[in-house]
Amino acid sequence: MEGQARISARTPRSNARVPLSRRGAARAVGILFVVQMVTAMFGTYLIQAFVDGNLDRAPMTVGVALMACSGLAVVAIGLLMHPVLRQVDPTLAVWYPTLRTVECLVSSACGVYLLAESEVVPNHLLWVYVPTGIGGIILCYLLFVARLVPRPIALLGLVGYASLTIGVPLDLLGVLDMGAGAGMVLVVPGGLFELVFLPI
């Protein structure tokens, strides 16, 4: 009887830790989405400056390092989200951290090539966009069906990642340029999702 009373007394305290843990993970994911987006933007800017004629390797090296930080943040997001997504669909949830890891590896390989050869891999951002887009579609679909975030936010993410994924073959075929002009419209919804709405 006394043992049972002790167990009962401990149970509420144990349960109270679960939402706190999930809330902490949610905060971490929100912060990491901002970190990965900001580091990727500055990293891309510095690398593009090198491509455009600034032959100083120091800023370019910093750009590659920032892209590596962005990649690590991406992997961390996938790992933190997996336990939550697994409760919605265990099979589909495995693909999210897997694709985010692939995204990091592709970005890192492009960075190593740039450092070694002093030139970028052709269409390097497009190859990164492929796992980003497919992984993002999986994430937002699971967020949508489980209502883990308000549905309009999940829907914005679905539209954004679908646009990103569709834009890759269109860019490769020369129909548009996702880095300039009208092609950038395909990047905007996903950017708003990752940098503004989902973190908030």
C-alpha positions as CSV (number, residue, x, y, z in Angstrom):
1,M,0.0,0.0,0.0
2,E,2.7,2.4,1.0
3,G,4.7,1.4,-2.2
4,Q,1.6,2.1,-4.3
5,A,1.2,5.5,-2.7
6,R,4.8,6.3,-3.5
7,I,4.3,5.3,-7.2
8,S,1.1,7.4,-7.4
9,A,2.9,10.4,-5.9
10,R,5.7,10.1,-8.5
11,T,3.4,9.7,-11.5
12,P,2.1,13.2,-11.9
13,R,5.7,14.6,-11.6
14,S,6.9,12.2,-14.3
15,N,4.0,13.2,-16.6
16,A,4.6,16.8,-16.0
17,R,8.0,16.5,-17.6
18,V,6.7,15.3,-21.0
19,P,5.1,18.5,-22.2
20,L,8.0,20.5,-21.0
21,S,10.4,18.3,-23.0
22,R,8.2,18.6,-26.1
23,R,8.0,22.4,-25.6
24,G,11.7,22.6,-25.3
25,A,12.1,20.5,-28.5
26,A,9.6,22.8,-30.3
27,R,11.6,25.9,-29.2
28,A,14.9,24.3,-30.4
29,V,13.4,23.4,-33.8
30,G,12.0,27.0,-34.2
31,I,15.4,28.5,-33.4
32,L,17.2,26.0,-35.7
33,F,15.0,26.8,-38.6
34,V,16.0,30.4,-38.3
35,V,19.7,29.5,-37.8
36,Q,19.8,27.3,-40.9
37,M,18.0,29.8,-43.1
38,V,20.2,32.8,-42.0
39,T,23.5,30.9,-42.2
40,A,22.5,29.5,-45.7
41,M,21.6,33.0,-46.9
42,F,24.9,34.6,-45.8
43,G,26.9,31.5,-46.9
44,T,25.3,31.6,-50.4
45,Y,25.9,35.4,-50.6
46,L,29.6,35.0,-49.8
47,I,30.0,32.0,-52.2
48,Q,28.2,33.9,-55.0
49,A,30.5,36.9,-54.5
50,F,33.5,34.6,-55.2
51,V,31.7,33.2,-58.3
52,D,31.1,36.8,-59.5
53,G,34.8,37.7,-59.4
54,N,35.8,38.4,-55.8
55,L,38.8,36.0,-55.8
56,D,39.6,36.5,-52.1
57,R,39.3,32.9,-50.7
58,A,38.8,34.0,-47.1
59,P,35.2,35.2,-47.5
60,M,34.4,32.2,-49.7
61,T,35.8,29.9,-47.0
62,V,33.6,31.6,-44.5
63,G,30.7,31.1,-46.8
64,V,31.4,27.3,-47.0
65,A,31.7,27.2,-43.2
66,L,28.3,28.9,-42.9
67,M,26.8,26.4,-45.3
68,A,28.2,23.6,-43.2
69,C,26.6,25.2,-40.1
70,S,23.3,25.4,-42.0
71,G,23.6,21.7,-42.9
72,L,24.2,20.6,-39.3
73,A,21.2,22.7,-38.2
74,V,19.1,20.9,-40.8
75,V,20.2,17.5,-39.5
76,A,19.4,18.5,-36.0
77,I,15.9,19.6,-37.1
78,G,15.3,16.2,-38.6
79,L,16.4,14.3,-35.6
80,L,14.4,16.5,-33.2
81,M,11.3,16.2,-35.3
82,H,11.4,12.5,-35.8
83,P,10.0,11.4,-32.4
84,V,7.1,13.7,-32.9
85,L,6.4,12.8,-36.5
86,R,6.8,9.1,-35.7
87,Q,3.6,9.3,-33.6
88,V,1.7,10.4,-36.7
89,D,3.1,7.9,-39.3
90,P,6.2,5.8,-38.3
91,T,7.0,4.8,-41.8
92,L,6.8,8.2,-43.4
93,A,8.5,9.9,-40.4
94,V,11.7,8.0,-41.1
95,W,12.2,9.8,-44.4
96,Y,12.2,13.3,-42.9
97,P,15.5,13.0,-41.0
98,T,16.9,10.8,-43.8
99,L,16.3,13.5,-46.4
100,R,17.6,16.2,-44.2
101,T,20.8,14.3,-43.7
102,V,21.1,13.8,-47.5
103,E,20.6,17.5,-47.9
104,C,23.5,18.2,-45.5
105,L,25.7,15.7,-47.3
106,V,25.0,17.1,-50.7
107,S,25.7,20.7,-49.5
108,S,28.9,19.5,-47.7
109,A,30.1,17.7,-50.9
110,C,29.5,20.9,-52.9
111,G,31.4,22.9,-50.3
112,V,34.4,20.5,-50.3
113,Y,34.5,20.6,-54.1
114,L,34.5,24.4,-54.1
115,L,37.4,24.6,-51.6
116,A,39.4,22.0,-53.6
117,E,38.7,23.3,-57.1
118,S,37.9,27.0,-56.5
119,E,34.8,26.6,-58.6
120,V,31.2,25.7,-57.7
121,V,29.4,22.5,-58.7
122,P,27.1,23.4,-61.6
123,N,23.6,24.0,-60.3
124,H,24.7,23.2,-56.8
125,L,21.8,24.9,-55.1
126,L,19.3,22.9,-57.2
127,W,20.8,19.6,-56.0
128,V,20.4,20.8,-52.4
129,Y,16.8,21.8,-53.2
130,V,15.7,18.3,-54.2
131,P,16.0,16.6,-50.7
132,T,14.9,19.9,-49.1
133,G,11.7,20.0,-51.1
134,I,10.8,16.3,-50.8
135,G,11.6,16.3,-47.0
136,G,9.7,19.5,-46.5
137,I,6.6,18.0,-48.2
138,I,6.7,15.0,-45.9
139,L,7.1,17.3,-42.8
140,C,4.2,19.6,-43.8
141,Y,1.9,16.7,-44.7
142,L,2.4,15.2,-41.3
143,L,2.0,18.5,-39.6
144,F,-1.2,19.1,-41.6
145,V,-2.9,15.7,-40.9
146,A,-1.9,15.7,-37.2
147,R,-2.7,19.4,-36.7
148,L,0.6,19.9,-34.9
149,V,0.6,23.5,-36.1
150,P,-2.3,25.6,-37.4
151,R,-3.3,24.1,-40.8
152,P,-2.8,27.4,-42.8
153,I,0.9,27.3,-41.7
154,A,1.3,23.6,-42.7
155,L,-0.5,24.4,-46.0
156,L,1.9,27.3,-46.7
157,G,4.8,24.9,-46.1
158,L,3.3,22.3,-48.5
159,V,2.9,25.0,-51.2
160,G,6.4,26.3,-50.6
161,Y,8.2,22.9,-50.7
162,A,6.1,21.7,-53.7
163,S,7.0,24.9,-55.5
164,L,10.7,24.4,-54.7
165,T,10.5,20.8,-55.9
166,I,8.7,21.7,-59.1
167,G,11.1,24.6,-59.8
168,V,14.2,22.3,-59.9
169,P,13.5,20.6,-63.2
170,L,12.1,23.8,-64.7
171,D,15.4,25.6,-63.8
172,L,17.5,22.7,-65.2
173,L,15.5,22.8,-68.4
174,G,16.1,26.5,-68.7
175,V,12.4,27.5,-68.3
176,L,13.2,29.8,-65.4
177,D,15.9,30.8,-63.0
178,M,15.1,30.2,-59.4
179,G,17.8,32.6,-58.3
180,A,16.4,35.6,-60.2
181,G,13.3,37.3,-61.5
182,A,10.0,35.4,-61.6
183,G,11.7,32.2,-60.6
184,M,12.3,33.5,-57.1
185,V,8.5,33.5,-56.6
186,L,8.9,29.7,-56.2
187,V,11.3,30.1,-53.3
188,V,9.3,32.7,-51.4
189,P,6.5,30.6,-49.8
190,G,9.0,28.1,-48.4
191,G,11.2,30.9,-47.1
192,L,8.3,32.5,-45.3
193,F,7.4,29.1,-43.8
194,E,10.9,28.4,-42.5
195,L,12.0,31.9,-41.5
196,V,8.8,33.4,-40.1
197,F,5.6,31.4,-39.6
198,L,6.8,28.0,-38.4
199,P,9.4,29.4,-35.9
200,I,6.7,31.7,-34.4
